[in-house]
Amino acid sequence: MGAEARVAELKLELPPAPKPVATYVTAIRHGDLLYVSGHGPLRSDGTLITGKLGAGMDVTAGQAAARQTGLAILATVHAHLGTLDKVERLINSLGMVNSTPEFGEHPKVINGYSDLMKDVFGDAGVGTRSAVGMVALPAGIAVEIEAIFQVKH
């Protein structure tokens, strides 16, 4: 089953592909790699999930924000490739968590994103990954994630 069929089967709602908010592009293809800029937890209504892990936001809420960020990334990949079925595999992801200095469960938060990628792409959706804490993220978003995908020619 392809990624597009999995998205339909899982009844996932992709938000509109985000537009750049500064001097960058949301994704760029180089050879068989698609580099996706940092995305935040953009909802379908255009709002963002904001908050700080360890200060009023728990791991479960952080995982939901990371999952929503993954949906925004999928929207961008779809917009750039025309279909998610052109994705061969997820190569690498960097997950940034807006958190207090004491918070230490960044990998658990980013699992919300990683689990979504596995659900959509199967084993090809499990790539290398880093999950780190940040003192602040743009607009107070809870999570920001960037990714690199290998794509079919």
C-alpha positions, -999 to +999 in steps of 0.1 A: +000+000+000+013+034-009+016+064+013-014+082-003-035+051+004-023+050+040-031+087+045-067+079+033-070+048+054-058+066+085-082+094+077-054+120+082-062+156+074-033+175+059-033+212+066-027+236+036+010+235+028+026+263+048+040+293+030+075+308+039+073+335+066+109+349+059+136+345+033+136+308+026+117+281+007+097+254+025+114+226+005+141+222-021+150+191-042+186+183-049+190+151-069+170+124-051+168+143-018+140+166-007+151+189+021+122+203+041+126+234+061+116+236+097+078+233+101+056+240+131+024+225+143+001+241+117-036+231+120-060+229+090-076+262+102-042+280+099-036+283+137-005+269+154-001+248+185+018+269+210+032+262+245+063+252+264+070+216+275+076+215+313+056+248+318+020+240+314+023+216+285+028+178+291+044+151+270+010+140+255+002+175+244+037+178+230+033+146+211+001+159+195+020+190+185+048+169+170+022+148+151+005+180+138+039+192+126+044+160+108+011+165+090+023+200+079+055+184+066+035+159+047+014+187+032+046+204+020+061+171+006+028+165-013+028+201-026+064+198-039+062+162-053+025+160-063+021+128-044+035+112-012+040+080-032+072+095-046+089+093-012+114+064-011+122+069+026+127+094+054+165+100+058+168+123+087+148+146+110+157+173+135+130+178+162+132+209+183+110+212+214+101+245+231+109+235+267+121+246+301+157+239+310+146+211+334+125+192+308+142+161+296+117+141+275+124+156+241+126+122+223+092+112+237+077+144+224+092+140+189+079+104+188+045+120+179+061+129+146+082+097+142+052+075+148+032+093+122+060+089+096+061+052+103+023+050+100+024+067+066+056+053+050+060+020+070+096+010+078+108+036+052+094+062+075+119+055+102+151+074+097+178+090+117+167+116+142+177+141+168+154+156+194+166+187+213+152+213+236+151+250+228+145+279+251+122+294+226+107+288+191+092+312+166+057+325+176+058+304+207+052+271+188+056+240+209+076+220+183+096+226+151+108+198+129+129+197+097+134+166+075+152+151+046+135+126+023+148+104-004+125+106-034+120+087-067+134+103-098 
